[in-house]
Amino acid sequence: MTINRNIAFTLLEISREFPEKAAVSCGADVLSYSKLVSVVCDVARKLAPALQSGRCGVLGSRSIEACVAILGTAWAGGTYVPISLKYPEQRLIELLDLLDLDALIVDRAGIRLLSDAVRAHCPRLVLIPADAPGEFVAETAGHEVAPLADLEHPVFVSEDHLAYIEFTSGTTGKPKGVMVSAGAVASYIEAMRGWYDFGPDDRAAETCDITFDLSVHNMLMTWHAGACLHIMRPLDLVAPARFINKHQITTWLSVPSLVGIMKQTGKLAPGSLPSLRISLFCGEPLPLQVARDWAAAAPNSIVDNIYGPTEATIACLRQPWSGQGVETGIVTRSRDIVAIGDPYPGMKTMIVDADLNPLPDQVPGEIALGGRQLAEGYFAQDALTAERFPTIKGERWYLTGDRGYRDADGIFHHLGRLDNQVKVNGHRVELEEIDMQMRKAAGTDMACAVAWPVAHGSAQGIVGFSAGGEADADTIRGNLRDRLPPHMVPSRVHVLDALPLNGSGKIDRKALAVMLDDNQAQPELAS
Amino acid sequence: MQAENLKLVRDTISNILVDRGQPPEFNDTESLFDSGKLDSLAAVNLLMTLESEFGIDLSDPDFEITQIDTFAAIMDLLRENAMA
C-alpha cells in the first residue's frame, strides 16, 4: 500500500492517542491535540472547494493561527506558501500576482497588511481569524464548505506532492520560491527521528518565522512526537533564556544568531538552561564559542550542528558536537566553526569544481547535494532551476553556492559562499538583489551593497554605497524601504565621489569592505 | 513621568521604526512587537535604551518582557520603576 505523505497525516493518529495533551501554545492560548485537529479540519473544509493549483498563502507568523493555516492547507491536500509579514506593500503585491493563489489565510498580524491596494491582488477566498484561537471565517460570505465526511482524514498525497513553497532572496531581484515535496519532508523527518528521541513529554520552542524552513522542523518534529510547540513571540526572542525556563523547553533548534542576542544581553550563564536535552543549530556557521557557551548553559543537552539550504529541505548534513559535557565534534579550524559533518540517510554530498567535476579530499570547491531531500526547483523559474539543479552523470544535484571541502576522514567543512549570498542575522540575502534596488533608488549604475561587518561567515549588517546619482543617503534608504523587507535595507548608505573598481571593471565590494574596516568612508551618513 | 523621558522613549521608538523602513508615527496602545511591526533586534535596541537611560533591570526575575509591547505599557513600567 502506498503511504500517505500528507504532512498533517500523523496529526490525526497523535490526536487519537493524546486527545487532551497540549499541541501548541502561544501566550495565554493553548490548543489540545483534539481541538487542533478540529480547527485544522474546519480550515481544510473551507479551503477544499477553492483548490485548483493547491497553493494557499499564509500571511502570518508566530501564532496559533499560522500553524492552523499551514496544517489546514496540508489537510485539504494543498501547498502552503508562507508570506512574510515584513514585506513592504509593493513586494507583497508582486508576490501575490506571481503566485496566483487559491486562497489567502491571514493571522491577526497579517490582517494589518491587507490594505486596499493589497486586497485588489488577493485571491477570492481570504480566511481571517475568528474570535477563538485557531478558528477562521471567510472574509466574504457565500463560500462553499466541503462536507465533513470528505475531510475526516488528511487528503491522500504522494511523495511528489508539493508540501510548501518557501521564498528566499534572489539575485535577479525576483524572490526565489523553493518548491519542496512531501516526500522530501518525510525523508528529513525519518532521518531526524532515527537520531533524536523526540517524545510526548517534550516541549519544543518555535524560534523561527514560518518563512524560514527551520519552522518546518520545529512544527512537524513536535507534532509527530505528540509533544507541545511553544511559540516564541517576537519579544520572547529578546530573552530566549527566560522563555526556555518559563516553559521548561526540552528541545531547541535555532540559528546561532539568536544565541548572539542572548550573549549581548548577558543571559547565557553556565547551567542557566537545565531543562534542555536536545539543542540543534542550523542556518548559519556555528561558531565554536557559541557551541561551547550553549553547551555550558545547557549541561543536560546534546548540542549538534546541522547544515543545509532550503533547496535540500531544512538540513541534510549533521555534525554532532557535544553531550554530557564532552566535546566530540569536529572543528573547521581555519574558521573556528563547527564542521558540517556528513550527509543524512538518502542524501549525498560531493565537492565539485566550476566544471562540475568531483574534487579529491582536502581540495575546496562548491558543495553539491543529491538525494531524496532535494527540492523540485524554483517556482515559475525553469531556467534558474536547470542551472542550480544540474544532472551530473545521470543524477540530479543541487549546487549550493557554498564553498567547502571533505577532509581525509570524510567529514565535510563549510568555508563560506562562492557568490554574493550572505546571511544577515540568519536571513538569507543575495547582495545582487539589493544592488539592483540600490541602483534604482540612487538613480545611478554606480551603487552596491556590502555585507559588513562579517564574523564567522555571518554578516551583522548591510552597508550601501552609491556614486554619481542625484539622490542623497536618506532618499536612497527611503526608496529602498518601499521595495525591500527591512532586513535587506542597508543600515547605512554612503554617497561617495566614486566607487572603487576591480580588474574586470566591476564595483569592488572587497575594497569597500576594507574601506569600512579602515573607517575611511567620509560619508554623508544616514542614521 | 517627566516630559523629556516621554520624548526620549518616543523618539527611540520612532527612530527604530524609521530604521526598519516604517513611518515614525505610532499609537500609544498599538502593539509594536507582538504585531510583527518590529523585530527582535529592535526590541534589543529598545531594551538597551531602557536599561542605560532609565536603569530598568532586565535581569530582575519580576521583569515581564511583554511589558514593552506598547508605548503605554513602557510608560507604566518606567513609572513603577521610578517609584520603587
Interface residues (C-beta under 8 A of the other chain):
Chain A: S61 R62 L85 K86 P88 R108 A109 R112 R233 P234 L235 D236 L237 V238 A239 R242 I261 Q264 T265 G266 K267 N425 L480 R481 D482 L484 P486 H487 V489 S491 S527
Chain B: N15 D19 R20 G21 Q22 F33 D34 S35 G36 K37 L38 D39 S40 L41 A43 V44 L47 L58 S59 I65 T66 I68 D69
